Amino acid sequence: MLVSLVTPTRNSFRILRPHYEEVSRALAATGYDFEILYVDDGSDDSTPAEIVGLIQPDSRVRGVF
C-alpha cells in the first residue's frame, strides 16, 4: 500500500524541514510505502528552493509548483 500525504505550502520555508523530518519519521514507523507531496501555492520566499532541497536526497518527496 502507498500512502500519499499532500501538503499545501505557501511561504512555509521555516517549517518545511521540521515538517518533513517529523512526518517522514511517523510514516516510516507505519511500515507502509509513502510519498510526501508538497504543493507550493505561489510562495514569494524560499519555499520552492527548500522543497527542491528535500526532493534531491529523498525520492519519496515530490513538489508541485
Secondary structure, DSSP 8 states (H G I E B T S, - for coil): -EEEEEEEESS-HHHHHHHHHHHHHHHHHHTSEEEEEEEE-S-SSSHHHHHHHHHTT-TTEEEE-
